[in-house]
Amino acid sequence: MNTRLHTWTWVAWLIVTLIALSATRNLFYLTLILFCLLVNYFILEASFQKGAYPLSLLRFGLMICGFSTVFNLLTSHNGATVIFSLPQAWPLIGGSYTLEAAVYGLTNGLVLFGILLVFTIFSQVLPVRRLIRLVPRVFFPVAVVTSIAVTFVPTTIRQFHQIKEAQLIRGQRLKSLGDWLPLIVPLLVGGLERALQLSEAMTSRGFASSSPAPGKQSSRLVMVSGLLLVTAGWILGSWSGKESLGLGLIFSGLLLLLGALWWMGRQIPHTNYTREVWQAGDGIVLLGSGVLVFVLLSSFAGLTILGSLYYSAYPVLQWPDFDPWIGSALLALCFPAYIMSLGKK
């Protein structure tokens, strides 16, 4: 059974998770979201690139939460529960230090840690070649060049360590700024050699070389027309009584731009050697994500416990509400780990 999730499934999961993190500051819900993300992280950790991060992710998350808590405690002096006070005459740090400010800073730190976790998981489970397929075909050459530049970074780091070890064996000591010159020059030369070899290989394979498309000039004219319509709509929309006409022109211009980009993308040769297939696991993850979005929107519309998503520690610290429907829907964020773990059994 193939348990690898589709690329668009991961994109949908990423968007839904970011929506959930942005929709609430409720400590109960944030804790539940972080629990789901940590479950995904530890179950999928075996497939991650080893040594990708110099610092432990959990340790870095604790640093983020601690810094956010202390920073908000020192800069915000609002709240009713005073922990201690400093003289008001002291600049910046003078005033009351409240428990509400610390809790509010902690919630912001948890959100930042959750965003770090979700992007870490997303970047590790999807290789660069799968992300390139999401780029519109008209921008495909730019996406390939960008991905090559990104993949050169770890290669450059490995070469730097190799050159440094070789220079240390020869007795080179890095005591001053001039001692780094024997490392930088070979590193630049090696990078230029790799770039030249890659450019020759891509040229020999005909990368980004195609005969002029018959409709290329027409596509450019359509793009220019779309930009003019968007600009005209934006100008007319600022006038009183012309808002509807401005919105219509902007919408028409955007349609022309999208159509021109689609047609130009059709002129670029594009070959997929392997095609991703939708599996039952993709349906489960997408269904869970859809249910979560529906529950969050229902909460904003007041169909569930009113105000359970919204929470603020100010002015007086209180326990936040908890809606079991929202809590159950948030557990859908664990579905990717469950689907991917099926292949390990």
N, C-alpha and C positions, 0 to 999 in steps of 0.2 A: 504493500500500500504506500503510495506517494503522499507523504504528509507535508511536503513543502508548500507553503502558502503562496498564492499568486501575488505579484508585485502590487497590483491595485488593491488587493485585500489589506496589505500592510499599510498602504497609503491611507485607506479609509480608517483603519485602526488608529493610525497616527493622528489624523484630523479629529476623530471622535475623542481620543484621549486628551488632546489639547483643549478641545471644547469643554470637557468635564473639568479640567484643571482651571480653566479661566472662568467657569460659571459659578464657582463657590469658593468661599473662605471658611466653610464649616469644617471644624477640626475633625469631626467624625468622618465626613466624606473624604477629606484630604487623606486621612490615615488609611481609609479603605482603598483609595486610588493608589497610594504608595505601596500598600500591601500587594495589590494586583501587579504593579510594575516590578516589584522585587521578585514576585513569583516568576514572572516572565524572564527576568534577568538571570536568576539562578538556574532555572531549568534550561534556558537557551545558552548559558555561558559556555558550555562545552564546544559550541560551534563558533565562538567568538575568536577573533584574532588574538593570539597570545602576545602579551606585552604591548598591547595597543595603547595603554595609558600608564604613565609613570607612577601615578598615585592611585590608591584604592578608591573605587567609586564611592563606597560607603563612607570612608573617611573624609573624602572631599564633600559629600553631602552633609555630614555633620559639621564640617567647617562652614558651609554655606548657611545652614540653619543657625549655628551659633553666631556668626557674624551678623546675619540679618536681625537676630533677636537683640544683640548688644547695640547695634547701630540704631535701631528704632527706639530702644530704651534710652539711649543717650540724647537723641535728637527730638523725640516727641515727649512732651511733658503733660499730655492730656490723660484723663482717667481719674477715677474716684479712689482706687485702692493704692495709696501711697506706700511704697517700700521704704524709701528714705528720701531726704531732701538735702540740697546744697544751697548755699546763699544765692539769691537771685542776682546779686551784683557780679557774680562770676560769669564771664562771657562764655557763650555756647553751652557749657555744661551746668550752668546754674539753674535751679528749679527743682520740681518734684519728679521723682522717678517712680513710675506707676507700674503695677502688674498688668494693666490693660495694654500699655505700650509694648511690654515684653511679649505678651501673647500675640498681639497683632504682628510684631516682627517675626515671631515664630511661624505664623501662618504664611507669611510671604516667603520665608525661607523654605517651607515645605513645598510651596508651589514651584519655586525655582529648582529645587531638587527633583521634583517630578518631571519638569520639562527636560532637565539634564538626563534623567533616566530614560524617558521615552525616545529622545533623539539618539542616545547611546544604543538602545536596543535596535532602533530602526537602521542606524548606520552599520551595525554589525551583522544583522541578518540578511541585508540586501547588498550584494556586491555591486560594484560600480557599473558593470555591464548591464545589470537589470534596471538600474536607475536611468541609464542612457535611453532605454527604450521608452521611457515616459516622456522624453523631450519631443515636441512636435518636429516632424520631419524637416521642416524648413530650417530649423536650428540644429539639425543633426551634426553637420561638420563642426560647428562651434562646441557642441556638447562633447564630441569625441576629443577635440583638442584640449578642452578643459579637464576631462577625465584623465587624459594622459599626463597633464601637468600635475594633477593631484597625486597620481600614482608615482610620480617621480620623487615626491617628498620622502617616503620611507627609504627609497633607493639611495637618495642623497645622504640621508642620516646614516645608513649602514656604511656608505663609502667614507663618510667623515670619520666614523669610529675606526675603520680599517686603516685609514691614513694616519690617524692619531696614534694607534698602536704601533704602526711601522716606524713612525718618527721617534716614539719613545724607546723602541728597541735600538735605534741608532744613536741614542743618547740625547735626543732633543728634549729640552725642558721648557715648559710654558711659564716663564717667569715675567715676561713683559709683553707689550703689545706687538713688538717686532717678532717675537717667537712664534706668533700665529701665522706668519706669512708662509712658511713651508707647508702649512695645512691648507690654507685658502687657495693657493695657486694650483696644487694638484686637484683640489675639489672642483674648481672652475673648469680646468682642462678636461677632467673626466665628464663633467656635465655637458660641456660643449660636444665632446666626442659622442656621447649617447644621443644628444639631440640631432647631430648630423646623421648618425646611423639610422635613427628612427625616421627622419625626414626622407632619406634616400629609400628606405623600405616602403614608406607610405606613397612616395611618388611612383615607385616601380609598380605598385598595386593600383595606381590610378585613383588615389583618394581625392575626393572633391573635384575631380576633373570630369566634366560632362559637356556635351555639345550644347550650344545656346538653344534654349527652349523657345519654340515659336511664340508662345504667349507670355514671355517674360516681360516685354515692354508693356503689354496690356495690364499685367498684374501690378506693375509699378504705378501705372496711371490710376488703377483702382485704389491702391494704397494711398496715393496722394489725395485722391478724391475723398477717401474715408477720413483722412486726417483733417482735411479742410471742413468736412461736415461736422466732425467732433468739435473743432475749434469754433465754428460758427454757432453750433448749438450751445457751447459753453458761454459764448458772449451774449447770445439772445436770452439764455436762461437767467442772466443777471438783471435783465430788464423786467420791470413790472408789467404783468399781463402777457409776457412772452414765454412763461415757464414751460407750458405744454409744447409749444413749437420747438423750444430749445432741447427738451428731452427727446422729442421725436428725431431731431437732427442728430443728436448724440447717439441714439440707438441705431439709426440708419448707418452712421459712420462706422460704428463698431462692427456692424454686420458686414460692411464692405471690407474692413480690415481683416476680420476673421476669414472671410471668403478668399481674399487675396493670399493670405498666409497659407490657407489650406491648398490652394491651387499651386502655389510655388513649391510647397512641400511635395506635391505629387510629381513634380519634375525632377526631384532628386532621387537617384537610384538608391534603393534600400533593400537589403536582403536579410532575412531572419533564418538562421540555420536551425534554431530550435524555437518552438512555439510553446508558450506556457498554456497549460490546460487548467480550466476551472475544476476544482475537486469539491467533494462534499464538505471538507473542512472549511473551504472558503465561504460556502453558504452559511455555515454555522457562525463563523466570525462576523460576517456581514449582517446576519440576522441579529446577533447580539448587539452589534454596534447600532443598528437601526432602532432596536428596542430602547437602548440607552438614550439615544437622541430624542426619541419620542417622549420618554419619561422626563428628560430635562426640559423639553419644550412645554410639556404639560405642567410641570412645576412652575415655570415662568408664567403660564396662563392661569395659574391658580386652581388647577384641577386636583392637585395633591395638597398636602399640608402647606399652607401659605407661609412663605418666608423660610422654609427649611433649608433652601440653598443659600439664601442670603444670611450672613452672620457678620457681626462686627463686635469686637471686644469693647468698644467705646459705647456709652460713657461709663457703664458699670459692667464688670465682667460677670457673665452668666453662662450657664451650660447651654450649648446650642441644641436646637431641635434635631430629631432624627426621624426620617421617613423611611420605613422598611421597604417601600417600593423602590425608592431611589437607591438605597443600599443594595438591594438585590440586583437592580439593573447594573450597578457599577461592577459587580462581580463578572459581568460579561467581558471586561477587559482582560480577564485571565484566559479567555478562550484560545488565543494563539499558543500559549504555553501548553495547554491541554492537547491541542491538535498536533503540535510538533513533538510532544512527548510520546505520542502513539507509535511513532516510527522507531523509538528506542526500545520498545518492549519486544 
